[in-house]
Amino acid sequence: MDALQRLGAHLETRLGSLEEAKRQGRKVIGYTAGGYLPEELVLACDAIPIGYVRAGDNNILRDAGSYICRWIDPFWRSQIGYLTSKKDPYYNIADLIVVPITDNHARAFSNTIVFYTPEVESFVFGVPHVKDELALGYYLDGLKRLKNKLERFTGIRIGKQGLKKAIELCNRERELFSQISMLRKANGNVVPSRDFIALHHGSFLADKEVMVDVLESYLKEAKKREPSADNVPRVLLTGSTLGDGDTKVLDLIEDCGGMVVMEEFAEGLRPYWTSVGLEDDPMAALAKAYLMERVCPGWFRPGTERLDFLVELVGDYRASGLIWYQLMYRESYKVESYFFPQILKQKTGLNMLVLESEYDTAAELGTMRTRIETYIETIRT
Amino acid sequence: MAYYDELFKLCGFEEKEIEEERPRIEKTLARLGIVPDDMPSAQSWVKQNHDLSLVGVRKLLGAWLKELIDLVLAKDEGKKVVYFGFPAILGPGLMLSASSDDVLVSAPDMVLDHTMGQIFNKLTPILEAGEANGLPPGHALCSLWQAKIGGIIKGMVPMPDLALASSYFCDMGSKADDLVTALYGVPVAYIDGVMDSRWGEYPRYLPQRVSYLGAQINQALKKSEEVLGIEVAPDAWEKSQIDSRGYINNLLKLLDLMRADPVPISVVELELLEALSGSSTGRGIREGIKAMNILISELEERVKAGKGVTEKGAPRVMMASGHTSDPRVTSLVEDAGLAVPLTMVLAQVGGPKHPPKKTYSTPGETIADHELASGPVHGTDAMIKMFQSGAKVMKLDGFIANYLFNCRPASLTSHTQKEYLERTTGLPVLALETDNFDSRTYSAESLRTKVETFAYMLKKRKEASRN
């Protein structure tokens, strides 16, 4: 059984093992996408973190329509839909849902939990939108409140040693993601984007030890793969969110003869480029790594760091095209998509294709295919 | 007499004022592309939509025009220009304004809406220019920002020297400031805050929120000093408070007058004065205070005489806010026979007072504490509770809970406010999807059926309760 098959088998029985863990007194802590919840804190109090990234199905948006207006982005409306409709058991198995508040879309979800599903316990803390010492202090304070909450909730004190051990485990996961990703710099074929995304999505639900083991196996397998001729258009795919189930754009790029060699998304993929330091104060180290050292999402102000990073990735991954995949009503990305093409062109010579989705496959598939086909064709020539 | 004199007189300008300002008026109108042919329709538009029998209303329109003139000519007159996003924590802007006569701090989108929209009825080309330059239609992007970018692109309002970014309420505003920076190199001072209150938490809030938002305000003021080359006066906060106190006092008096039945003034005119208090830090607000002084005397007379804008006994509803550029949308409610004694601003001014948690050593923290206590910057439930508390005070019969297409923070209440207000007050609530800044899609006609049906139901309810 290869690594991905093992991950699949693990996830097939995951719900049952979570229920069993709960019976044995362990707590399941659900958290929302964005990469601002350090799973280390959850693991250090022997609880089980599960991340919510399921999206891509337009039907669930109809469920969400009973609770929120339509101009919240479809990913966050999906989260509202899954939580309230109980159509995905992972959204209802959590003993506590933690929502790091990143922008107003995340706030929509946190309001919904308390107002419409008061039986679900939740905890919010804020993510500042700038990177400076004041912001770091605020974020660290939020993490400390979360730590206290988790300690009270689980009855387990989070000690320095326990936290460091959890950091080491999560660092290993991040390092493995990073090593796997970097294999694509030389040749994209050895790590298909589809695999890489599946590993990320799986990692939000899988047991952490199992996940690290899967990633180690996958890395070994990928290193053994024979690189094939690298003559297809290499695409950098970026945007706010790549939900678990939102495969349309990836499918189309592959169908049209392109190959995604790098994905940059704030929600749906976990940040994996930086490790958490193992210095004396692990809480401070977590805050530093999760807020200051990671590349910020588009809703930061200013968003230039991320745009510079994209330019860097184009060079590092030898991308011959950049596809900007944004979700309807996610205003930060929409605004950036107006001025970034000029910057990209100037710094890399590449043109950029902007796609937008409301997860409405029937309405979007045809036009997206035409646009992607044309774009890939222009890269090829 | 020039082609615009009649319109300016309708808008409360004295002849002497017109003479004194004539060169500035002409330069302004030329830059805005307002020509003699525009006057008949502008005059008719103003007469159609505003209660010009009230001198105070005319003066309010005049205050907006004066703010417009100062804004359009600011660079020509050697001023440094600072823009802030609406709705704003106004404190830092007021402080900058109070610190230097050479700095103009304003919300150009609101000024354009109220003048090019409410007076000249020529806002659409400005919105279209914004749409063509980074903020396309159909994506629920802010119409205020479309007006701001459009106004800049069309050369109507000057390129700012600094943007004070409202990074504590909306995500769109700060990102659009990034757009202006990317395209034109305008420096930005971000005032960041995080709306991480938990539903139900209001009026409590974490002291850390005060510290963070306060420190961000202080930091933005420092950056403003560097960029603008000015020094924020040590007493700027106190001075700005004294300067704007007249406005708050007048709003309190107004709140009291609005208890009358019939209500003495239309919500269209309330919108004019409420918006001015959140958009101007200079002549607009000073003139606005004078206009309100006159208006309040006039309204006192009306109340004494038992006169009002709707029939006595008309159902009374709260409406969060009026339309900034097209008064027809606002007056729709009164046309349907409903009285509007309460708005969000009046509810905020007259609502329960939450005193500062402590005395702070910096203006930033003082401002932050005040803002968190007063509601909208706190979180969604704080906004809704503000409406709830107004119900008894103003003897309401219902609420028109409009929530704004293209404004995420103001639309998070879309479903919850109806449920919450109906549950806690027992009053009917019309949840109404609107765009308060652009009426091309959300016109009065598109909303009429809903509002009229709601009004009919309220009238029947009221009749039934009387019987």
Interface residues (C-beta under 8 A of the other chain):
Chain A: S66 Y67 I68 C69 W71 I72 I101 D103 N104 H105 R107 A108 S110 N111 V114 F115 S122 V124 F125 G126 V127 P128 H129 V130 D132 L134 A135 G137 Y138 D141 G142 G298 W299 R301 P302 G303 T304 M328 Y329 E331 S332 K334 V335 E336 Y338 F339 I343
Chain B: G134 L135 H139 A140 L141 C142 A165 S167 C170 D171 M172 S174 K175 A176 D177 D178 L179 T181 A182 L183 V188 Y190 D192 V194 M195 D196 S197 R198 W199 G200 Q208 R209 S211 Y212 A215 Q216 Q219 G379 T380 D381 Y403 F405 N406 R408 P409 S411 L412 S414 H415 T416 E419 Y420 E433
